[in-house]
Amino acid sequence: MATKPARLTVQVAIVGGGPAGLTAAIALAEAGVATALIARPIVPDHRTTALLAGSVTALDTLGAWARCRPNAAPLKTMRIVDNTGRLIRAPEVSFAAGEIGLEAFGHNIENRHLLAALEARAGEFAQLTRVDGEAREIETTSDAVVVHLASGTSIEARLLIGADGRRSMCRAAAGIETDSSRYDQVALTFNLRHTRPHQNISTEFHTGGGPFTLVPLPHERSSLVCVTNPDDAGQLGTLDDASLAEEIERRSHSILGKISIEPGRGVYPLAVETARQFARNRIALIGEAGHAMPPIGAQGLNLGLRDAATIGEMVVGAQRNGGDPGAPGLMARYDDARRADVKSRTFVVDFINRTLLSDFLPVQGARGLGLYLIDRIGPLRRTVMREGVGPAASQPRLMRGEVL
Ligand SMILES: Cc1cc2nc3c(=O)[nH]c(=O)nc-3n(C[C@H](O)[C@H](O)[C@H](O)COP(=O)(O)OP(=O)(O)OC[C@H]3O[C@@H](n4cnc5c(N)ncnc54)[C@H](O)[C@@H]3O)c2cc1C
């Protein structure tokens, strides 16, 4: 990677060095687009990400997966267990990747390993200039965007990709509003060691407070995402490691045997937030800058990587045709291309979460019947599995293993 001058002109600037921003930077640089990545230092967390099959294919196509693979566990079976204890309960449902011809639905990896792999790959391109620091101000004109950093450096680009997370300043600079709603729930996260093998099965216990999901990691380890109400999370938070391990073993019905808790607990308030437009005024949003949702069904970053792949594909196409990567037509096409995927997944995740929280019997009945039908009707079951892994109708090229 080149070193930074005080004023830099590139085709595309990206704000945000999280997984979505890094993936977009790699995709563009690999296709020869002059790109600048403006990134604050990463604050390490102990979360993991279940990357679904299309995301794994995309990272492989971009040359980043080989560095992830040793630290990732395949997810071969997804199991849903109704643990609500309510009058109407859904049947236990298991989905095997082999039923839709896949070896695994995806792979689960700790975010620190994913980010390290992406950073290492990003460091291999002369076309990619990494500018460490904080974007402070964004100016848009009819033919360019200028990002001013706290350090005094300015970067001018034809297109700005906003990969700067939930409180996106790029989104604000584009004049894009969001629709949002909060839940009275948080996600408590940490990783565990256990004495029984997970057999590459991810288990989602549906509880009245939200899903409690154990996701395999390599060896006898798993990550836990426990969605619950803030009081319960507060109580769990007061427990020392040994007491917490006992409580988690109880809640998971000892399916993983004896548990020990690894250092690094996280608490994330849950909300749905969707940008009303995904691109405007030469600024395109990817990842959580465009959409945030509860961690149910591993959709968040998988959507974010499809955003990165889609904008990458459009920009590379424009560059090859001598076009402008920030032109209003391209902004409108990107907005259109991402709308159905983001909206449909946000709807499903929100619906599942709300039906779990509802004490209204007909709602619980509908949820139970839905899972029963999915379990019993083969074609429906396979359609749900395929759709869960990625949108059959519109997978970007990188997700199909095609270079840009
Ligand atoms: C508990 C939990 C579990 C999850 N599990 C999964 C899962 O299994 N599968 C899945 O697909 N998704 C999952 N998600 C969602 C996933 O974590 C997010 O979608 C993903 O982290 C978003 O990545 P991002 O790159 O868009 O944003 P971020 O990771 O938030 O990165 C944004 C970056 O921009 C930087 N930034 C912000 N402003 C500026 C600025 N002004 N200047 C410079 N830099 C800036 C930030 O410092 C940050 O580094 C989960 C989420 C939670 C909360």
PDBQT file of the ligand as one rigid body, heavy atoms in Angstrom, charges set to zero:
ROOT
HETATM    1  C1  LIG A 501     -24.241  -9.706  18.547  1.00  0.00    +0.000 C 
HETATM    2  C2  LIG A 501     -24.134  -9.630  17.054  1.00  0.00    +0.000 A 
HETATM    3  C3  LIG A 501     -23.895 -10.777  16.305  1.00  0.00    +0.000 A 
HETATM    4  C4  LIG A 501     -23.839 -10.714  14.914  1.00  0.00    +0.000 A 
HETATM    5  N1  LIG A 501     -23.655 -11.873  14.190  1.00  0.00    +0.000 NA
HETATM    6  C5  LIG A 501     -23.663 -11.815  12.841  1.00  0.00    +0.000 A 
HETATM    7  C6  LIG A 501     -23.511 -13.023  12.070  1.00  0.00    +0.000 A 
HETATM    8  O1  LIG A 501     -23.357 -14.115  12.603  1.00  0.00    +0.000 OA
HETATM    9  N2  LIG A 501     -23.552 -12.912  10.697  1.00  0.00    +0.000 N 
HETATM   10  C7  LIG A 501     -23.732 -11.706  10.075  1.00  0.00    +0.000 A 
HETATM   11  O2  LIG A 501     -23.758 -11.668   8.833  1.00  0.00    +0.000 OA
HETATM   12  N3  LIG A 501     -23.845 -10.563  10.789  1.00  0.00    +0.000 NA
HETATM   13  C8  LIG A 501     -23.813 -10.583  12.145  1.00  0.00    +0.000 A 
HETATM   14  N4  LIG A 501     -23.928  -9.428  12.862  1.00  0.00    +0.000 N 
HETATM   15  C9  LIG A 501     -23.959  -8.135  12.147  1.00  0.00    +0.000 C 
HETATM   16  C10 LIG A 501     -22.533  -7.682  11.829  1.00  0.00    +0.000 C 
HETATM   17  O3  LIG A 501     -21.746  -7.701  13.008  1.00  0.00    +0.000 OA
HETATM   18  C11 LIG A 501     -22.541  -6.275  11.237  1.00  0.00    +0.000 C 
HETATM   19  O4  LIG A 501     -23.377  -6.298  10.103  1.00  0.00    +0.000 OA
HETATM   20  C12 LIG A 501     -21.141  -5.854  10.802  1.00  0.00    +0.000 C 
HETATM   21  O5  LIG A 501     -20.235  -5.800  11.862  1.00  0.00    +0.000 OA
HETATM   22  C13 LIG A 501     -21.215  -4.471  10.170  1.00  0.00    +0.000 C 
HETATM   23  O6  LIG A 501     -19.985  -4.216   9.539  1.00  0.00    +0.000 OA
HETATM   24  P1  LIG A 501     -19.713  -2.801   8.902  1.00  0.00    +0.000 P 
HETATM   25  O7  LIG A 501     -18.363  -2.900   8.254  1.00  0.00    +0.000 OA
HETATM   26  O8  LIG A 501     -20.871  -2.368   8.088  1.00  0.00    +0.000 OA
HETATM   27  O9  LIG A 501     -19.693  -1.786  10.136  1.00  0.00    +0.000 OA
HETATM   28  P2  LIG A 501     -18.711  -1.691  11.385  1.00  0.00    +0.000 P 
HETATM   29  O10 LIG A 501     -18.155  -3.012  11.743  1.00  0.00    +0.000 OA
HETATM   30  O11 LIG A 501     -19.466  -0.920  12.415  1.00  0.00    +0.000 OA
HETATM   31  O12 LIG A 501     -17.492  -0.807  10.850  1.00  0.00    +0.000 OA
HETATM   32  C14 LIG A 501     -17.597   0.569  10.647  1.00  0.00    +0.000 C 
HETATM   33  C15 LIG A 501     -16.199   1.142  10.770  1.00  0.00    +0.000 C 
HETATM   34  O13 LIG A 501     -16.234   2.521  10.391  1.00  0.00    +0.000 OA
HETATM   35  C16 LIG A 501     -15.424   3.237  11.279  1.00  0.00    +0.000 C 
HETATM   36  N5  LIG A 501     -15.831   4.646  11.256  1.00  0.00    +0.000 N 
HETATM   37  C17 LIG A 501     -17.020   5.177  11.639  1.00  0.00    +0.000 A 
HETATM   38  N6  LIG A 501     -17.016   6.510  11.471  1.00  0.00    +0.000 NA
HETATM   39  C18 LIG A 501     -15.794   6.823  10.977  1.00  0.00    +0.000 A 
HETATM   40  C19 LIG A 501     -15.164   8.053  10.608  1.00  0.00    +0.000 A 
HETATM   41  N7  LIG A 501     -15.797   9.229  10.742  1.00  0.00    +0.000 N 
HETATM   42  N8  LIG A 501     -13.890   8.025  10.125  1.00  0.00    +0.000 NA
HETATM   43  C20 LIG A 501     -13.222   6.836   9.995  1.00  0.00    +0.000 A 
HETATM   44  N9  LIG A 501     -13.763   5.645  10.328  1.00  0.00    +0.000 NA
HETATM   45  C21 LIG A 501     -15.030   5.649  10.818  1.00  0.00    +0.000 A 
HETATM   46  C22 LIG A 501     -15.665   2.572  12.620  1.00  0.00    +0.000 C 
HETATM   47  O14 LIG A 501     -14.633   2.885  13.545  1.00  0.00    +0.000 OA
HETATM   48  C23 LIG A 501     -15.659   1.098  12.191  1.00  0.00    +0.000 C 
HETATM   49  O15 LIG A 501     -14.356   0.561  12.176  1.00  0.00    +0.000 OA
HETATM   50  C24 LIG A 501     -23.989  -9.467  14.254  1.00  0.00    +0.000 A 
HETATM   51  C25 LIG A 501     -24.223  -8.298  15.005  1.00  0.00    +0.000 A 
HETATM   52  C26 LIG A 501     -24.299  -8.380  16.391  1.00  0.00    +0.000 A 
HETATM   53  C27 LIG A 501     -24.553  -7.101  17.166  1.00  0.00    +0.000 C 
ENDROOT
TORSDOF 0
